[in-house]
Amino acid sequence: MVSVNGYFDGMACIATDTSQFRPNQRLVITALDEDFNVPADVMEERKQKLDKMKKFFGSLSHEEAEGIRNHRVNFKERL
């Protein structure tokens, strides 16, 4: 059993070191009374990455995304 620091960002629990985890490993999450402060430069970097992801995913029109989904479903049905 290992202990890893992390924080809750309002949407998910974020571990500061994930090298200890294995896929499908069970976790026990304990909320402490104290706050965890993320450095401002780290938060800025995360915001920039999120903005890039939003721009990328927003670059397809609804029709293009629907076409991709339909092609994928049709491909699976042909197998």
The first five atom37 places (N, CA, C, CB, O) and aatype in JSON, in Angstrom:
{
  "aatype": [12, 19, 15, 19, 2, 7, 18, 13, 3, 7, 12, 0, 4, 9, 0, 16, 3, 16, 15, 5, 13, 1, 14, 2, 5, 1, 10, 19, 9, 16, 0, 10, 3, 6, 3, 13, 2, 19, 14, 0, 3, 19, 12, 6, 6, 1, 11, 5, 11, 10, 3, 11, 12, 11, 11, 13, 13, 7, 15, 10, 15, 8, 6, 6, 0, 6, 7, 9, 1, 2, 8, 1, 19, 2, 13, 11, 6, 1, 10],
  "atom_mask": [
    [1, 1, 1, 1, 1],
    [1, 1, 1, 1, 1],
    [1, 1, 1, 1, 1],
    [1, 1, 1, 1, 1],
    [1, 1, 1, 1, 1],
    [1, 1, 1, 0, 1],
    [1, 1, 1, 1, 1],
    [1, 1, 1, 1, 1],
    [1, 1, 1, 1, 1],
    [1, 1, 1, 0, 1],
    [1, 1, 1, 1, 1],
    [1, 1, 1, 1, 1],
    [1, 1, 1, 1, 1],
    [1, 1, 1, 1, 1],
    [1, 1, 1, 1, 1],
    [1, 1, 1, 1, 1],
    [1, 1, 1, 1, 1],
    [1, 1, 1, 1, 1],
    [1, 1, 1, 1, 1],
    [1, 1, 1, 1, 1],
    [1, 1, 1, 1, 1],
    [1, 1, 1, 1, 1],
    [1, 1, 1, 1, 1],
    [1, 1, 1, 1, 1],
    [1, 1, 1, 1, 1],
    [1, 1, 1, 1, 1],
    [1, 1, 1, 1, 1],
    [1, 1, 1, 1, 1],
    [1, 1, 1, 1, 1],
    [1, 1, 1, 1, 1],
    [1, 1, 1, 1, 1],
    [1, 1, 1, 1, 1],
    [1, 1, 1, 1, 1],
    [1, 1, 1, 1, 1],
    [1, 1, 1, 1, 1],
    [1, 1, 1, 1, 1],
    [1, 1, 1, 1, 1],
    [1, 1, 1, 1, 1],
    [1, 1, 1, 1, 1],
    [1, 1, 1, 1, 1],
    [1, 1, 1, 1, 1],
    [1, 1, 1, 1, 1],
    [1, 1, 1, 1, 1],
    [1, 1, 1, 1, 1],
    [1, 1, 1, 1, 1],
    [1, 1, 1, 1, 1],
    [1, 1, 1, 1, 1],
    [1, 1, 1, 1, 1],
    [1, 1, 1, 1, 1],
    [1, 1, 1, 1, 1],
    [1, 1, 1, 1, 1],
    [1, 1, 1, 1, 1],
    [1, 1, 1, 1, 1],
    [1, 1, 1, 1, 1],
    [1, 1, 1, 1, 1],
    [1, 1, 1, 1, 1],
    [1, 1, 1, 1, 1],
    [1, 1, 1, 0, 1],
    [1, 1, 1, 1, 1],
    [1, 1, 1, 1, 1],
    [1, 1, 1, 1, 1],
    [1, 1, 1, 1, 1],
    [1, 1, 1, 1, 1],
    [1, 1, 1, 1, 1],
    [1, 1, 1, 1, 1],
    [1, 1, 1, 1, 1],
    [1, 1, 1, 0, 1],
    [1, 1, 1, 1, 1],
    [1, 1, 1, 1, 1],
    [1, 1, 1, 1, 1],
    [1, 1, 1, 1, 1],
    [1, 1, 1, 1, 1],
    [1, 1, 1, 1, 1],
    [1, 1, 1, 1, 1],
    [1, 1, 1, 1, 1],
    [1, 1, 1, 1, 1],
    [1, 1, 1, 1, 1],
    [1, 1, 1, 1, 1],
    [1, 1, 1, 1, 1]
  ],
  "atom_positions": [
    [[0.86, -1.17, 0.0], [0.0, 0.0, 0.0], [0.91, 1.23, 0.0], [-0.98, 0.0, 1.24], [1.86, 1.31, 0.77]],
    [[0.6, 2.19, -0.87], [1.39, 3.41, -0.97], [0.49, 4.61, -0.7], [2.06, 3.53, -2.37], [-0.73, 4.52, -0.77]],
    [[1.12, 5.73, -0.41], [0.4, 6.98, -0.18], [0.92, 8.0, -1.19], [0.57, 7.49, 1.3], [2.13, 8.16, -1.34]],
    [[0.01, 8.69, -1.87], [0.39, 9.67, -2.88], [-0.38, 10.96, -2.61], [0.09, 9.14, -4.33], [-1.58, 10.93, -2.33]],
    [[0.31, 12.09, -2.7], [-0.34, 13.38, -2.53], [-1.16, 13.72, -3.77], [0.69, 14.49, -2.26], [-0.87, 13.25, -4.87]],
    [[-2.17, 14.53, -3.58], [-3.0, 14.98, -4.7], [-3.98, 16.03, -4.22], [0.0, 0.0, 0.0], [-3.89, 16.51, -3.09]],
    [[-4.91, 16.38, -5.09], [-5.91, 17.39, -4.76], [-7.16, 17.18, -5.61], [-5.35, 18.81, -4.96], [-7.11, 16.44, -6.6]],
    [[-8.25, 17.81, -5.24], [-9.5, 17.77, -5.98], [-9.63, 19.1, -6.7], [-10.74, 17.5, -5.05], [-9.66, 20.15, -6.05]],
    [[-9.71, 19.08, -8.04], [-9.75, 20.32, -8.81], [-11.16, 20.84, -9.06], [-9.06, 20.12, -10.13], [-11.35, 21.77, -9.85]],
    [[-12.14, 20.27, -8.4], [-13.52, 20.68, -8.59], [-14.28, 19.7, -9.47], [0.0, 0.0, 0.0], [-15.51, 19.67, -9.44]],
    [[-13.56, 18.91, -10.24], [-14.18, 17.92, -11.13], [-13.64, 16.5, -10.89], [-13.96, 18.31, -12.59], [-14.38, 15.53, -11.0]],
    [[-12.36, 16.4, -10.55], [-11.74, 15.08, -10.41], [-10.64, 15.14, -9.37], [-11.18, 14.6, -11.76], [-10.14, 16.22, -9.03]],
    [[-10.26, 13.98, -8.86], [-9.12, 13.87, -7.95], [-7.87, 13.74, -8.8], [-9.28, 12.65, -6.97], [-7.79, 12.87, -9.67]],
    [[-6.88, 14.6, -8.55], [-5.65, 14.63, -9.33], [-4.49, 14.22, -8.43], [-5.41, 16.05, -9.93], [-4.26, 14.85, -7.4]],
    [[-3.77, 13.18, -8.8], [-2.59, 12.73, -8.07], [-1.39, 13.49, -8.58], [-2.38, 11.2, -8.2], [-1.25, 13.69, -9.79]],
    [[-0.52, 13.93, -7.68], [0.67, 14.66, -8.11], [1.77, 13.72, -8.61], [1.21, 15.52, -6.98], [2.66, 14.16, -9.32]],
    [[1.72, 12.45, -8.25], [2.69, 11.46, -8.73], [1.93, 10.19, -9.07], [3.81, 11.19, -7.66], [1.43, 9.5, -8.18]],
    [[1.84, 9.87, -10.35], [1.09, 8.68, -10.78], [1.99, 7.48, -11.08], [0.27, 9.0, -12.0], [1.51, 6.45, -11.54]],
    [[3.29, 7.6, -10.82], [4.21, 6.51, -11.12], [3.95, 5.27, -10.27], [5.65, 6.97, -10.93], [4.38, 4.17, -10.62]],
    [[3.25, 5.43, -9.16], [2.97, 4.31, -8.25], [1.75, 3.5, -8.69], [2.77, 4.83, -6.83], [1.52, 2.41, -8.16]],
    [[0.96, 4.02, -9.64], [-0.31, 3.38, -10.01], [-0.15, 2.38, -11.14], [-1.32, 4.44, -10.41], [0.72, 2.52, -12.0]],
    [[-1.0, 1.35, -11.12], [-1.1, 0.37, -12.19], [-2.51, 0.46, -12.77], [-0.79, -1.07, -11.68], [-3.43, 0.88, -12.07]],
    [[-2.71, 0.07, -14.02], [-4.05, 0.07, -14.6], [-5.0, -0.81, -13.78], [-4.0, -0.43, -16.06], [-4.64, -1.9, -13.34]],
    [[-6.2, -0.31, -13.57], [-7.27, -1.02, -12.83], [-6.95, -1.26, -11.36], [-7.55, -2.33, -13.49], [-7.57, -2.11, -10.73]],
    [[-5.99, -0.54, -10.83], [-5.65, -0.68, -9.41], [-6.73, 0.01, -8.57], [-4.24, -0.07, -9.11], [-7.19, 1.1, -8.92]],
    [[-7.13, -0.62, -7.49], [-8.11, -0.02, -6.59], [-7.45, 1.07, -5.77], [-8.74, -1.09, -5.66], [-6.28, 0.95, -5.38]],
    [[-8.19, 2.15, -5.51], [-7.67, 3.28, -4.75], [-8.6, 3.58, -3.58], [-7.51, 4.51, -5.64], [-9.8, 3.35, -3.65]],
    [[-8.03, 4.11, -2.52], [-8.79, 4.65, -1.4], [-8.46, 6.13, -1.36], [-8.44, 3.91, -0.02], [-7.3, 6.51, -1.23]],
    [[-9.48, 6.97, -1.47], [-9.26, 8.42, -1.5], [-9.76, 9.0, -0.18], [-9.99, 9.08, -2.71], [-10.9, 8.78, 0.21]],
    [[-8.89, 9.73, 0.49], [-9.22, 10.36, 1.77], [-9.13, 11.86, 1.61], [-8.28, 9.87, 2.9], [-8.1, 12.38, 1.17]],
    [[-10.19, 12.57, 1.95], [-10.18, 14.04, 1.89], [-9.69, 14.59, 3.22], [-11.59, 14.6, 1.54], [-10.24, 14.25, 4.28]],
    [[-8.66, 15.43, 3.18], [-8.11, 16.05, 4.38], [-8.7, 17.44, 4.54], [-6.57, 16.12, 4.31], [-9.21, 18.02, 3.58]],
    [[-8.64, 17.98, 5.74], [-9.21, 19.29, 6.01], [-8.38, 20.43, 5.43], [-9.36, 19.48, 7.49], [-8.91, 21.52, 5.21]],
    [[-7.11, 20.21, 5.19], [-6.25, 21.28, 4.72], [-6.34, 21.43, 3.19], [-4.8, 21.01, 5.14], [-6.67, 20.47, 2.49]],
    [[-6.06, 22.61, 2.7], [-6.09, 22.88, 1.27], [-4.75, 22.54, 0.64], [-6.44, 24.35, 1.0], [-3.71, 22.58, 1.3]],
    [[-4.78, 22.2, -0.64], [-3.58, 21.91, -1.41], [-3.41, 23.04, -2.41], [-3.66, 20.51, -2.13], [-4.31, 23.28, -3.22]],
    [[-2.29, 23.74, -2.38], [-2.06, 24.87, -3.27], [-1.23, 24.43, -4.47], [-1.36, 26.01, -2.52], [-0.12, 23.92, -4.32]],
    [[-1.79, 24.64, -5.66], [-1.08, 24.34, -6.9], [-0.34, 25.61, -7.31], [-2.06, 23.85, -8.03], [-0.94, 26.69, -7.35]],
    [[0.94, 25.49, -7.63], [1.7, 26.68, -8.06], [1.04, 27.36, -9.26], [3.15, 26.3, -8.4], [0.47, 26.68, -10.12]],
    [[1.12, 28.68, -9.33], [0.47, 29.46, -10.38], [0.96, 29.07, -11.77], [0.7, 30.94, -10.15], [0.18, 29.03, -12.72]],
    [[2.27, 28.78, -11.91], [2.79, 28.41, -13.23], [2.23, 27.07, -13.7], [4.31, 28.36, -13.2], [2.01, 26.88, -14.9]],
    [[2.01, 26.15, -12.77], [1.42, 24.86, -13.12], [-0.03, 25.05, -13.56], [1.51, 23.87, -11.92], [-0.47, 24.46, -14.54]],
    [[-0.76, 25.87, -12.83], [-2.16, 26.12, -13.19], [-2.26, 26.79, -14.56], [-2.84, 27.0, -12.12], [-3.15, 26.47, -15.34]],
    [[-1.36, 27.72, -14.85], [-1.36, 28.41, -16.15], [-1.06, 27.42, -17.28], [-0.31, 29.56, -16.16], [-1.69, 27.47, -18.33]],
    [[-0.12, 26.53, -17.04], [0.22, 25.5, -18.05], [-0.99, 24.6, -18.31], [1.43, 24.66, -17.58], [-1.27, 24.26, -19.46]],
    [[-1.69, 24.21, -17.25], [-2.87, 23.35, -17.4], [-3.99, 24.08, -18.14], [-3.37, 22.88, -16.03], [-4.68, 23.47, -18.97]],
    [[-4.17, 25.36, -17.86], [-5.19, 26.14, -18.56], [-4.87, 26.23, -20.04], [-5.31, 27.53, -17.96], [-5.76, 26.13, -20.88]],
    [[-3.58, 26.42, -20.38], [-3.18, 26.5, -21.78], [-3.43, 25.17, -22.5], [-1.7, 26.89, -21.89], [-3.9, 25.16, -23.63]],
    [[-3.1, 24.06, -21.85], [-3.36, 22.74, -22.44], [-4.85, 22.53, -22.66], [-2.79, 21.63, -21.55], [-5.26, 22.01, -23.7]],
    [[-5.66, 22.91, -21.69], [-7.1, 22.77, -21.81], [-7.64, 23.63, -22.95], [-7.78, 23.14, -20.5], [-8.51, 23.18, -23.7]],
    [[-7.14, 24.85, -23.08], [-7.56, 25.71, -24.19], [-7.2, 25.09, -25.53], [-6.91, 27.09, -24.06], [-8.0, 25.15, -26.47]],
    [[-6.0, 24.5, -25.64], [-5.59, 23.84, -26.89], [-6.53, 22.68, -27.21], [-4.14, 23.35, -26.79], [-6.91, 22.5, -28.37]],
    [[-6.9, 21.9, -26.19], [-7.8, 20.77, -26.43], [-9.17, 21.26, -26.87], [-7.93, 19.91, -25.16], [-9.77, 20.68, -27.78]],
    [[-9.66, 22.31, -26.24], [-10.97, 22.84, -26.61], [-10.95, 23.35, -28.04], [-11.39, 23.97, -25.66], [-11.91, 23.15, -28.78]],
    [[-9.86, 24.01, -28.45], [-9.75, 24.51, -29.83], [-9.7, 23.36, -30.81], [-8.51, 25.39, -29.99], [-10.32, 23.42, -31.87]],
    [[-8.97, 22.3, -30.48], [-8.85, 21.16, -31.37], [-10.19, 20.47, -31.55], [-7.83, 20.17, -30.85], [-10.61, 20.2, -32.68]],
    [[-10.87, 20.17, -30.45], [-12.13, 19.45, -30.54], [-13.23, 20.32, -31.14], [-12.54, 18.96, -29.17], [-14.19, 19.8, -31.7]],
    [[-13.1, 21.61, -31.02], [-14.09, 22.51, -31.6], [-13.85, 22.78, -33.07], [0.0, 0.0, 0.0], [-14.62, 23.52, -33.68]],
    [[-12.77, 22.21, -33.66], [-12.44, 22.51, -35.04], [-13.28, 21.74, -36.04], [-10.99, 22.23, -35.29], [-13.33, 22.11, -37.21]],
    [[-13.95, 20.67, -35.63], [-14.82, 19.92, -36.53], [-16.24, 20.46, -36.47], [-14.8, 18.42, -36.17], [-16.74, 20.8, -35.4]],
    [[-16.87, 20.54, -37.63], [-18.28, 20.93, -37.64], [-19.11, 19.76, -37.14], [-18.73, 21.38, -39.06], [-18.62, 18.63, -37.07]],
    [[-20.33, 20.02, -36.82], [-21.22, 18.96, -36.36], [-21.38, 17.89, -37.44], [-22.61, 19.54, -35.97], [-21.38, 16.7, -37.14]],
    [[-21.5, 18.31, -38.69], [-21.67, 17.36, -39.8], [-20.45, 16.48, -39.98], [-21.97, 18.11, -41.09], [-20.57, 15.28, -40.24]],
    [[-19.24, 17.09, -39.85], [-18.01, 16.3, -39.98], [-17.9, 15.26, -38.87], [-16.79, 17.22, -39.96], [-17.54, 14.11, -39.12]],
    [[-18.21, 15.66, -37.66], [-18.16, 14.73, -36.53], [-19.18, 13.61, -36.72], [-18.41, 15.47, -35.2], [-18.88, 12.45, -36.42]],
    [[-20.36, 13.94, -37.2], [-21.4, 12.94, -37.43], [-20.95, 11.96, -38.51], [-22.72, 13.6, -37.83], [-21.19, 10.76, -38.39]],
    [[-20.31, 12.46, -39.56], [-19.79, 11.59, -40.61], [-18.75, 10.62, -40.1], [0.0, 0.0, 0.0], [-18.74, 9.45, -40.48]],
    [[-17.87, 11.09, -39.23], [-16.85, 10.22, -38.64], [-17.51, 9.14, -37.8], [-15.86, 11.04, -37.77], [-17.14, 7.96, -37.89]],
    [[-18.5, 9.53, -36.98], [-19.19, 8.54, -36.16], [-19.91, 7.51, -37.02], [-20.19, 9.23, -35.22], [-19.86, 6.31, -36.74]],
    [[-20.57, 7.96, -38.06], [-21.3, 7.03, -38.94], [-20.35, 6.08, -39.64], [-22.13, 7.81, -39.97], [-20.65, 4.9, -39.77]],
    [[-19.22, 6.58, -40.1], [-18.24, 5.73, -40.79], [-17.69, 4.67, -39.83], [-17.09, 6.58, -41.37], [-17.53, 3.51, -40.2]],
    [[-17.41, 5.07, -38.62], [-16.88, 4.14, -37.62], [-17.88, 3.03, -37.34], [-16.52, 4.88, -36.32], [-17.51, 1.86, -37.26]],
    [[-19.16, 3.39, -37.17], [-20.2, 2.38, -36.9], [-20.32, 1.45, -38.09], [-21.57, 3.05, -36.6], [-20.39, 0.24, -37.92]],
    [[-20.36, 2.02, -39.31], [-20.48, 1.17, -40.5], [-19.28, 0.25, -40.66], [-20.64, 2.03, -41.74], [-19.44, -0.9, -41.1]],
    [[-18.09, 0.73, -40.32], [-16.9, -0.11, -40.42], [-17.01, -1.29, -39.46], [-15.64, 0.72, -40.11], [-16.7, -2.42, -39.85]],
    [[-17.44, -1.06, -38.25], [-17.57, -2.15, -37.28], [-18.61, -3.18, -37.74], [-17.96, -1.59, -35.9], [-18.45, -4.38, -37.53]],
    [[-19.68, -2.68, -38.37], [-20.73, -3.6, -38.82], [-20.24, -4.5, -39.95], [-21.97, -2.83, -39.27], [-20.75, -5.61, -40.11]],
    [[-19.26, -4.04, -40.74], [-18.75, -4.83, -41.86], [-17.84, -5.96, -41.4], [-18.01, -3.93, -42.84], [-17.61, -6.89, -42.16]],
    [[-17.31, -5.9, -40.18], [-16.38, -6.93, -39.71], [-17.06, -8.22, -39.39], [-15.65, -6.46, -38.52], [-16.4, -9.18, -38.98]]
  ]
}
